[in-house]
Amino acid sequence: MENQSFSEMIQGKAPILVNFSAEWCGPCKMMKPILEELKKEMGDRVKIIKVDVDKNPEAARSFKISGVPTLMLFRNGKQEWRQSGVVPADHLKRILTEAF
């Protein structure tokens, strides 16, 4: 993924949840079913993007990602929320519902 295309993606009016993760990360693997459940419930109202910090070090550096998983919510190109670690589905859903 290029930084330019990432920058373009986070400009949308719809909320975009970015999951900064790594293949070797145990807690990142725990987030996968949580995010899949969230996508099922929220449908097209939210876009979820996974960014592998090992394959995209520039993106990780530019957002000062020091630990994975780190979730960030963007809307209109602005960061509205950020949290590191495993985030329960109900908490994520509440954050996203408030973003509408």
C-alpha positions as CSV (number, residue, x, y, z in Angstrom):
1,M,0.0,0.0,0.0
2,E,1.3,3.4,-0.9
3,N,1.1,6.3,1.6
4,Q,-0.7,8.4,-1.0
5,S,-3.5,5.9,-1.5
6,F,-3.8,5.5,2.3
7,S,-4.1,9.3,2.6
8,E,-6.8,9.3,0.0
9,M,-8.7,6.5,1.7
10,I,-8.9,8.3,5.0
11,Q,-10.4,11.4,3.5
12,G,-13.9,10.0,3.1
13,K,-16.9,11.2,5.0
14,A,-17.7,7.6,6.2
15,P,-15.8,6.5,9.2
16,I,-12.7,4.4,8.4
17,L,-11.3,2.1,11.1
18,V,-7.6,1.3,10.5
19,N,-6.2,-1.7,12.2
20,F,-2.4,-1.5,12.5
21,S,-1.2,-5.0,13.1
22,A,1.5,-7.6,12.4
23,E,1.4,-11.3,11.4
24,W,3.5,-12.4,14.4
25,C,1.3,-10.5,17.0
26,G,-1.0,-12.7,19.1
27,P,-3.3,-9.9,20.2
28,C,-3.6,-8.9,16.6
29,K,-4.9,-12.4,15.8
30,M,-7.5,-11.9,18.5
31,M,-8.8,-8.7,16.8
32,K,-9.5,-10.5,13.5
33,P,-12.8,-12.2,14.6
34,I,-13.8,-9.0,16.5
35,L,-13.4,-6.9,13.4
36,E,-15.2,-9.5,11.2
37,E,-18.1,-9.4,13.6
38,L,-18.1,-5.6,13.6
39,K,-18.1,-5.5,9.8
40,K,-21.0,-7.9,9.7
41,E,-23.0,-5.8,12.1
42,M,-22.1,-2.4,10.6
43,G,-22.0,-3.3,6.9
44,D,-21.2,-0.4,4.6
45,R,-21.5,2.2,7.3
46,V,-17.8,1.7,8.1
47,K,-14.8,0.8,6.2
48,I,-12.2,-1.4,8.0
49,I,-8.6,-1.3,6.7
50,K,-5.8,-3.6,7.9
51,V,-2.3,-2.2,7.8
52,D,0.6,-4.6,8.4
53,V,3.3,-2.5,10.1
54,D,6.1,-4.8,8.9
55,K,5.0,-4.4,5.2
56,N,4.1,-0.7,5.6
57,P,6.8,0.8,7.9
58,E,6.2,4.3,6.5
59,A,2.5,4.3,7.5
60,A,3.5,3.0,10.9
61,R,6.1,5.7,11.4
62,S,3.9,8.5,10.2
63,F,1.2,7.6,12.7
64,K,3.8,6.9,15.5
65,I,2.6,3.3,15.9
66,S,4.7,1.8,18.7
67,G,2.7,-1.2,19.6
68,V,0.2,-3.5,17.8
69,P,-2.6,-3.9,17.5
70,T,-3.4,-0.1,17.3
71,L,-6.8,0.9,16.1
72,M,-7.4,4.4,14.7
73,L,-10.7,5.9,13.5
74,F,-10.6,8.5,10.8
75,R,-13.3,10.7,9.3
76,N,-12.7,13.4,6.7
77,G,-9.0,12.8,7.0
78,K,-8.9,13.5,10.7
79,Q,-8.1,11.1,13.5
80,E,-11.1,10.9,15.8
81,W,-10.0,8.0,18.1
82,R,-7.1,5.8,18.8
83,Q,-6.4,2.9,21.1
84,S,-3.8,0.2,21.4
85,G,-4.4,-3.4,22.4
86,V,-7.4,-5.7,22.0
87,V,-10.6,-3.7,21.9
88,P,-13.9,-5.6,22.6
89,A,-16.5,-5.6,19.9
90,D,-19.1,-3.8,22.0
91,H,-16.7,-0.9,22.7
92,L,-15.7,-0.6,19.1
93,K,-19.4,-0.6,18.0
94,R,-20.1,2.2,20.5
95,I,-17.2,4.3,19.2
96,L,-18.3,3.8,15.6
97,T,-21.9,4.5,16.3
98,E,-20.9,7.8,17.9
99,A,-18.9,8.7,14.8
100,F,-22.1,8.9,12.6
